Amino acid sequence: MKERQILLFKVIETLETMGYICSDSCFLGNTCLDFLARKDEKLLIIKVISNIDSITESQAAEMLKLASLFGASPVIIGKKRRLGSLEDNVVYNRKGIYTLSLTTFSRALDGELPSAESDRGGYFVNLDHEALTGMRKELRLSRKKVAESAGITPRMLYDYERDKSKASLKVTVKLEKIFSTKISIGIDIFSVPEIPENTNSSKNSILNRLALLGFDVFPAKKAPFSGVIKEKKEIIITQKFTLPVKLIKNKITLLKSIAETAETGAFIVSREKHKNIFGLPNIKEKEIKDMKEASELFEIIEEHTAD
């Protein structure tokens, strides 16, 4: 079994142990996501990759876009980078997405957020500047005295207390030893990106038609579906299939599983006569082209869901 698949199964096992419900997995390496995981209101979009430096701009951009639309947290989990293995309790950033080891991810799920972030020159930490200042004053220590003990300049300590710069991991350890308390701030790896601007243009004729009906359209090239459409608070994912249904059952069931986990609507477009295929509404392309307003799509989805 490939290294990535082994890691993928371990990530799923970790999430399920923590009470998450995971969607079916997409095992293709070039997609922007492998699966979704939900626990109550928290939704995660997960990409598992052995070497985190192999994530592409297009994969990351689409992962961020989908995360913002679904109200999800995008997380990349890997084992190594170009310079070696990933350190535990350290957050890496790849193309704007928090990236970490399985151990770090598991601890974060349990509430132990990592505080160190990898950057040029080493690992750096955001300090609780108010706690740092308060402890120093409570112990009646001068900046010069604390700085000498931590191996930094008084000016650097001043910047830490004013929240003007991050401290190195080495300095953070020294400061926490001096004050006998934790002053580092955990990184919220479960933050949700902002909603992107809609992209009402696509090479996909179906998405273009839906855009004309008033839907906000977000084409997807690196996902297990062709696009996301949005109308007010309604989010729907869709995919067009040209092959016979019996040849693409796994793709349809994957789409259904992702939609259920994300708690969004979903439909497929195919030439099949059945109104509902493997639990998803099936709509013919001509039906979409004949629509005059957005409400007609919702009506057909409801009708074909009940089929």
N, C-alpha and C positions, 0 to 999 in steps of 0.2 A: 504494500500500500504506500502511496506517495506521502511524503512528509507533510504536505499541506492538508491532505485529507485526514491524516491522523490528528493534526492540530485542530482541524474543523470539528471532528467528532468530540474532542476533549472540550472545546469551547461550548458546544451544545450540551454536553453532559454537565458542565459547570453551571450553565444557566438553568437547566432543568432542576438541578439539585437545589438551586436558590429560589425555585418556585416560578420560573419564567415558562411561558408557553412559546415554543419555537415553531416557526413555519417550516415547510419543507425546504430543503436546501437546493441551491443551484450550484452544481459542481464545476461549472465552466470557469476557468481562471480569469478570463478577460472581462467578466461582468463587474459592475460597480458595487454589487452586493452579493453575499452568499445566502443570507437568510435574515428574517426579522424575528425579534423576540419581544414579548410583552409580559409585563407584570402589573396588574391594575392599570394605572394611567401612564406608566413609563413604557415607552416604545423605543427599541434599539434597532438600528440598521447595522448589521455586522458584515465586515469583510475580513476574511482570514487569508493571510498571505505569508509565505515562509520568509522571504526577503522584503522588508518594508520599502526598500529603495526601488522596487520594481513596480510600485503603484504608479499609474500614469495620470497626467493632468486631466484627461477626459474622464477617467474612472472617478477620480476624486471630485471633480466639478459636478458630475451627475449624482454622486452619492450625497453631496451637500444639498443639491437641489431637491432630491427626493426626501431627504431628512427634514428639510424645512416645510415641505408640502404636507408630509405625514405628521409633523409635530414630533419627530423622532430625534434621537441622539445618534450621530454617526460615530462608529468606533472601528478602528483597524487593529487587528491583533496579529502579531507576528512573532518570529523567533530570532531573527538576525537582521543586521544591516550590513552595509559595505564594510564597515570598520570592525565588525564582530557581532557577538551575541547581544541581544537587548538586555539591559540591566533591569532588575526588578525594582519596583517602587520609583521608577523614573518614567516620565511621559515624554514621548517623542512626537514631533509634529510633521506630518507628511501632507503637503498640499492643502494645509488648513484643517486637517482632521487629526484629532488626538489618536495616537498610536502607541500601543503598549504590549508588554508580554502577557501571557496567560495568567501568570501569578499575580501581576499587578492588577489585571482586570478582575480576577477573582476576589482580591482584597477590596477593590473599589465597590464591587457588588455587595460586599459585607459591611460597607460603610467606612472603610479605611482608605480615604482618597490619597493618592500620591501627592507629594509636595514639590518634588524636584522635576524640572523640565530640561531636556537636553537642548543645548544651543551651541553656537560656535564658541569654543573655549572651555566647554565643560558642562556641568550640571548646575542649574541656578534655581533659587527658591524665592517665592514671595513671602516676605515676613509680615507678621502682624505688628505694624509699626506702633500702634497705640500700646499694645502689650509690652513691646520692647522698651518704649520710653517710660511707661509706668513702672516696670520692674527696675529699671536703672535708677529712677528717682526714689523708689521705695527703699532700695538698698543703699541709697545715698552714694552712688558711684558716679564719678565724673566720666565724660565721654572719653577722655584721654586714657583713664584707667581701664575701661572696658575695651577700648580699641587695642591697647597694648596686649591685653590678655587674649584677644581674638586674632591678633596678628594683622590688624588692619589700621588704617589711618583714622583719626577723629573725624575727618571730613567724610569718609565713607560711612561711618556710623551715623553721622548727621543725616546723610542721604537716606539711609535705611529708616531712620526715625521719621523722616518726612515722606516716606513712601515714594522716593524718587528713583530708586534702583533696586534690583534684585541682588541677593547675596549668593555667593557660591555655596555649594553644598558643604564644603569643608568649613567655611566660616560659620554657616548656620549651626553645624554640630558644635562648634566651639562656643557660640553664643548660648545655645541651649544648655550646655554644660555649666557655663558661668551662672546662669539664672535658675538652673535646675527645673526648667519647665519648657514645654513646647511653645515655640513662637512662630513656627512655620505655618503657612496657610495651604490647605489642600486644594488641588486643582479640580474643578468641577468638570470631569470628563464626560458628564452626561448632559451638558448644555445642548440646547436646540438652536440650529442656525436660523437666521432671519428668512422670511419668505422672499424668494427671488421674484424678479419681474417676470410676468408671463411672456411667453415666446409664441405669439400668434402667427407663426410662419413655419412651415414644415414641408418636406418633400412627400409626406404622407397625405394622400388625398382625403382620407377619412378625417384626420386631425384638422386639416384645412377647412373642411366642410363644417366641422363642429365649432371651429373658431368663428365662422361666419354666422353661426346660430347664437353667438354670444358667450360661448365658453372660453375661459382662459385655458390655453393649451400649452403643455410642456412636453415636447418630444423627448423620448428616451432612446438612446442608442446603445447604452451599456447595461441595460436592465433586462430582466426576463419578460418585459412587455414593451410595447412600442410607444406608449405615452401615458400621460396623466392629464385629465381634464378637470377643471374646477368651475363650479357655478355657485357663487356665494359660499356657503360652508360645505357644500357637497363635493367630495373628492372621489373620482372614479378612475380606475386604471383599465387600460384596454390593450388588446393585441389582435392583429389580423393574421389569420391562418389561411394558407392556400393549399396545403397538403391535406389528404384525407384524415379525418379525425382519429381513426384508429392508429395512425402513425405518430400522432403528436399528443397522445393522452397524457403523458408525463408533463408536458409543457402546460397543458390546460389545468391539470390538478395543482401544479406549482403556482400558477397565477391565482387560482382560487384560494390556496393556502396563504399566499402573501396578502391578498385582499382581506381575508378573515382576520389575520393577525394585525394588520394595519387598521382594521375596522373601517374600510372604505368599500365603495361599490366596485363592481368589475363586470365587464362584458367582453365577449369575443366577437369577431367579425369573420364569417366564413360562408362558403357556398352551401353548407349542409342545410337540409330542410328542417331539421329539428330545431325547435325554439330554445331548447335548453340542453346543453351538452356537458356531461360530467359535473352538473351542479351550477354551471354558469350560463347566464342568458346569451343566446346566440342571435346576432342581428345581421341581416344581409346588407351589403354595401349599398344596394339600391334603396333600401329602407332609409338609410341615413341621408342619402342624396335627395330623397323626396321630402325630408323634414322641412317644416317652415319655421319652427321655433323650438327652443331648448326643451320646453316641457314635454314635447313629443318623445324625446329620448328617454326621459324618466318613466313615461307611460309604457313604452315598449319594454324597458328593463323590468318593470314591475309585472307586466303581463307574461313575459318570458321566464321570469323567476318562478312564477306560480304554475308554469306549464308542467 
